């Protein structure tokens, strides 16, 4: 048996038990989870490394706006950062 198949089968079983749902519902929910960007909580780079993004958003809003512009202009697929920055800038 393929290792990834075994892992998915195990996770699917756990998910079905936790959510008390059918296999079809569990698969649909798991697909939804994997297509939703992550809301990051801390900076993992630069001068704010290790600090809460929410904390920085409260005092350095201009930095978050600048960073969002950089992420959008870079052409890289950085959807988690874009999603996170938009989230904190709209609060």
Residue frames as a rotation matrix with the C-alpha (Angstrom) as fourth column:
UNK 1
0.585 0.811 0.000 0.00
0.811 -0.585 0.000 0.00
0.000 0.000 -1.000 0.00
UNK 2
-0.046 -0.540 0.840 1.25
0.487 -0.746 -0.453 3.48
0.872 0.388 0.298 -0.88
UNK 3
-0.628 -0.286 -0.724 2.33
0.778 -0.211 -0.592 5.49
0.017 -0.935 0.355 2.17
UNK 4
-0.959 0.282 0.024 0.42
-0.281 -0.959 0.041 8.62
0.035 0.033 0.999 1.09
UNK 5
-0.233 0.909 -0.345 -2.73
-0.268 0.281 0.922 6.58
0.935 0.307 0.178 0.52
UNK 6
-0.114 0.132 -0.985 -2.40
0.788 0.615 -0.009 5.04
0.605 -0.777 -0.174 3.98
UNK 7
-0.881 -0.250 -0.402 -1.87
0.449 -0.711 -0.542 8.48
-0.150 -0.658 0.738 5.53
UNK 8
-0.753 0.655 0.057 -4.88
-0.534 -0.660 0.528 9.96
0.384 0.367 0.847 3.75
UNK 9
-0.069 0.738 -0.671 -7.02
0.114 0.675 0.729 6.97
0.991 -0.026 -0.131 4.73
UNK 10
-0.380 -0.157 -0.912 -5.98
0.891 0.203 -0.406 7.41
0.248 -0.967 0.063 8.38
UNK 11
-0.980 -0.012 -0.197 -6.63
0.065 -0.961 -0.268 11.18
-0.186 -0.275 0.943 8.34
UNK 12
-0.540 0.835 -0.105 -9.98
-0.432 -0.168 0.886 10.67
0.722 0.524 0.451 6.64
UNK 13
-0.053 0.501 -0.864 -11.04
0.568 0.727 0.387 8.20
0.822 -0.470 -0.323 9.33
UNK 14
-0.631 -0.248 -0.735 -10.00
0.764 -0.362 -0.533 10.59
-0.134 -0.898 0.418 12.10
UNK 15
-0.965 0.260 -0.005 -11.78
-0.253 -0.933 0.257 13.48
0.062 0.249 0.966 10.40
UNK 16
-0.299 0.900 -0.316 -14.99
-0.128 0.290 0.948 11.47
0.946 0.324 0.028 10.01
UNK 17
-0.097 0.224 -0.970 -14.94
0.875 0.484 0.024 10.52
0.475 -0.846 -0.243 13.70
UNK 18
-0.797 -0.289 -0.531 -14.22
0.541 -0.733 -0.412 14.06
-0.270 -0.615 0.740 14.89
UNK 19
-0.861 0.464 -0.207 -16.88
-0.507 -0.807 0.302 15.66
-0.027 0.365 0.931 12.70
UNK 20
-0.476 0.684 0.552 -19.30
0.104 0.667 -0.737 12.72
-0.873 -0.294 -0.389 12.91
UNK 21
0.221 0.504 -0.835 -19.86
-0.769 -0.436 -0.467 12.83
-0.599 0.746 0.291 9.16
UNK 22
0.882 0.148 0.448 -19.91
0.147 0.816 -0.559 10.62
-0.448 0.559 0.698 6.11
UNK 23
-0.051 -0.939 0.341 -16.87
0.729 0.198 0.655 9.95
-0.682 0.282 0.674 3.97
UNK 24
0.043 0.136 0.990 -18.24
0.919 -0.394 0.014 12.17
0.392 0.909 -0.142 1.21
UNK 25
0.919 0.332 0.213 -18.82
0.214 -0.873 0.439 15.07
0.332 -0.358 -0.873 3.61
UNK 26
0.618 -0.758 -0.208 -15.39
0.261 -0.052 0.964 14.60
-0.742 -0.650 0.166 5.14
UNK 27
-0.190 -0.691 0.697 -13.69
0.928 0.105 0.357 14.65
-0.320 0.715 0.621 1.74
UNK 28
0.372 0.405 0.835 -15.60
0.688 -0.724 0.044 17.79
0.623 0.558 -0.548 0.73
UNK 29
0.999 0.005 -0.050 -14.61
0.040 -0.680 0.732 19.55
-0.030 -0.733 -0.680 3.96
UNK 30
0.315 -0.948 0.052 -10.98
0.488 0.209 0.848 18.44
-0.814 -0.242 0.528 3.66
UNK 31
-0.087 -0.287 0.954 -10.86
0.984 -0.173 0.038 19.79
0.154 0.942 0.298 0.09
UNK 32
0.742 0.437 0.509 -12.27
0.360 -0.900 0.247 23.11
0.566 0.000 -0.825 1.30
UNK 33
0.851 -0.466 -0.241 -9.66
0.128 -0.262 0.957 23.33
-0.509 -0.845 -0.163 4.06
UNK 34
0.015 -0.938 0.347 -6.79
0.726 0.249 0.641 22.70
-0.687 0.242 0.685 1.65
UNK 35
-0.093 -0.025 0.995 -7.93
0.905 -0.418 0.074 25.44
0.415 0.908 0.061 -0.75
UNK 36
0.909 0.397 0.124 -8.31
0.291 -0.821 0.491 28.15
0.297 -0.411 -0.862 1.91
UNK 37
0.049 -0.940 0.337 -5.21
0.011 -0.337 -0.942 30.30
0.999 0.050 -0.007 2.52
UNK 38
0.037 -0.161 -0.986 -3.68
0.946 0.325 -0.017 30.24
0.323 -0.932 0.165 5.98
UNK 39
0.810 0.134 0.571 -4.00
-0.073 -0.943 0.326 33.19
0.582 -0.306 -0.753 8.32
UNK 40
-0.059 -0.939 -0.340 -0.42
0.554 0.253 -0.793 33.62
0.830 -0.235 0.505 9.50
UNK 41
0.825 0.409 -0.390 0.13
0.520 -0.283 0.806 34.76
0.219 -0.868 -0.446 13.09
UNK 42
0.564 -0.709 -0.423 3.80
0.143 -0.421 0.896 35.76
-0.813 -0.566 -0.136 13.29
UNK 43
0.723 -0.467 -0.510 6.49
-0.687 -0.402 -0.606 37.22
0.078 0.788 -0.611 11.09
UNK 44
0.805 -0.486 0.341 9.11
0.359 0.856 0.373 34.67
-0.473 -0.178 0.863 10.07
UNK 45
0.079 -0.786 0.614 11.52
0.952 -0.124 -0.280 37.18
0.296 0.606 0.738 8.53
UNK 46
0.055 -0.124 0.991 12.97
0.302 -0.944 -0.135 40.66
0.952 0.306 -0.014 8.83
UNK 47
-0.729 -0.450 0.516 13.12
-0.238 -0.540 -0.807 43.03
0.642 -0.711 0.287 11.77
UNK 48
-0.045 0.796 0.603 9.77
-0.991 -0.113 0.076 41.78
0.129 -0.594 0.794 13.13
UNK 49
-0.276 -0.127 -0.953 10.77
-0.283 0.958 -0.045 38.09
0.919 0.257 -0.300 13.07
UNK 50
-0.712 0.026 -0.701 8.91
0.541 0.656 -0.526 36.18
0.447 -0.754 -0.481 15.78
UNK 51
-0.894 0.401 -0.201 6.53
-0.147 -0.686 -0.713 39.04
-0.424 -0.607 0.672 16.54
UNK 52
-0.223 0.925 0.308 2.75
0.652 0.376 -0.658 38.90
-0.725 0.054 -0.687 16.20
UNK 53
-0.705 0.048 0.708 1.39
0.630 -0.416 0.656 40.30
0.326 0.908 0.262 12.94
UNK 54
0.390 0.921 0.015 -1.61
0.754 -0.328 0.569 41.65
0.529 -0.211 -0.822 14.87
UNK 55
0.405 -0.345 -0.846 0.71
0.691 -0.490 0.531 43.53
-0.598 -0.800 0.040 17.21
UNK 56
-0.698 -0.716 0.008 2.60
0.511 -0.490 0.706 45.08
-0.501 0.497 0.708 14.31
UNK 57
-0.363 0.652 0.666 -0.66
0.765 -0.200 0.613 45.90
0.532 0.732 -0.426 12.51
UNK 58
0.587 0.637 -0.499 -1.72
0.809 -0.444 0.386 48.01
0.024 -0.630 -0.776 15.49
UNK 59
0.473 -0.481 -0.738 1.40
0.245 -0.733 0.635 50.17
-0.846 -0.481 -0.229 15.40
UNK 60
-0.547 -0.776 -0.315 3.00
-0.212 -0.236 0.948 49.82
-0.810 0.586 -0.036 11.95
UNK 61
0.406 0.849 0.338 0.07
0.189 0.284 -0.940 49.80
-0.894 0.445 -0.045 9.53
UNK 62
0.612 -0.245 -0.752 2.15
-0.722 -0.561 -0.404 51.51
-0.323 0.791 -0.520 6.86
UNK 63
-0.525 -0.842 0.128 4.63
-0.745 0.527 0.410 48.64
-0.412 0.120 -0.903 6.93
UNK 64
-0.335 0.482 0.810 1.85
0.247 0.874 -0.418 46.11
-0.909 0.060 -0.412 6.34
UNK 65
0.745 0.605 -0.280 0.51
-0.068 -0.349 -0.935 48.18
-0.663 0.716 -0.219 3.43
UNK 66
0.189 -0.779 -0.598 4.00
-0.956 -0.284 0.068 48.40
-0.223 0.559 -0.798 1.95
UNK 67
-0.676 -0.466 0.571 4.56
-0.415 0.881 0.227 44.65
-0.609 -0.084 -0.789 2.42
UNK 68
0.191 0.825 0.532 1.23
0.267 0.478 -0.837 43.84
-0.945 0.302 -0.129 0.76
UNK 69
0.767 0.046 -0.640 2.23
-0.520 -0.539 -0.663 45.95
-0.376 0.841 -0.390 -2.23
UNK 70
-0.276 -0.950 -0.150 5.56
-0.924 0.219 0.312 44.11
-0.263 0.224 -0.938 -2.43
UNK 71
-0.542 0.129 0.830 3.83
-0.025 0.985 -0.169 40.72
-0.840 -0.112 -0.531 -2.30
UNK 72
0.548 0.827 0.126 1.31
0.167 0.039 -0.985 41.72
-0.820 0.561 -0.117 -4.98
UNK 73
0.684 -0.319 -0.655 3.99
-0.692 -0.569 -0.445 43.17
-0.230 0.758 -0.610 -7.27
UNK 74
-0.210 -0.900 0.382 6.44
-0.691 0.414 0.593 40.29
-0.692 -0.139 -0.709 -6.90
UNK 75
0.084 0.316 -0.945 4.46
-0.925 0.377 0.044 37.92
0.371 0.870 0.324 -9.11
UNK 76
-0.895 -0.390 -0.217 5.19
-0.267 0.857 -0.441 35.10
0.358 -0.337 -0.871 -6.69
UNK 77
0.091 0.934 -0.346 2.36
-0.034 0.350 0.936 32.92
0.995 -0.073 0.064 -5.46
UNK 78
-0.896 -0.423 -0.134 2.39
0.159 -0.024 -0.987 34.09
0.414 -0.906 0.089 -1.85
UNK 79
-0.148 0.975 0.164 -1.33
0.033 -0.160 0.986 33.70
0.988 0.152 -0.008 -1.18
UNK 80
0.234 0.222 -0.946 -0.97
0.903 0.310 0.297 33.05
0.359 -0.924 -0.128 2.56
UNK 81
-0.647 -0.532 -0.547 0.86
0.692 -0.710 -0.129 36.35
-0.319 -0.462 0.827 3.10
UNK 82
-0.860 0.381 0.340 -1.51
-0.047 -0.722 0.691 38.28
0.509 0.578 0.638 0.83
UNK 83
0.101 0.934 -0.342 -4.53
0.373 0.283 0.884 36.81
0.922 -0.216 -0.320 2.62
UNK 84
0.050 -0.175 -0.983 -2.99
0.998 0.052 0.042 37.55
0.044 -0.983 0.177 6.04
UNK 85
-0.871 -0.453 -0.189 -2.01
0.460 -0.888 0.007 41.13
-0.171 -0.081 0.982 5.23
UNK 86
-0.584 0.742 0.330 -5.43
-0.093 -0.465 0.880 41.92
0.807 0.483 0.341 3.76
UNK 87
0.201 0.658 -0.726 -7.05
0.692 0.429 0.580 40.42
0.693 -0.619 -0.369 6.86
UNK 88
-0.140 -0.339 -0.930 -5.10
0.953 -0.301 -0.034 42.59
-0.269 -0.891 0.365 9.29
UNK 89
-0.967 -0.252 0.046 -5.42
0.253 -0.914 0.318 45.72
-0.038 0.319 0.947 7.14
UNK 90
-0.418 0.884 0.209 -9.22
-0.031 -0.244 0.969 45.44
0.908 0.399 0.129 7.06
UNK 91
-0.072 0.367 -0.928 -9.61
0.921 0.382 0.080 45.11
0.384 -0.848 -0.365 10.82
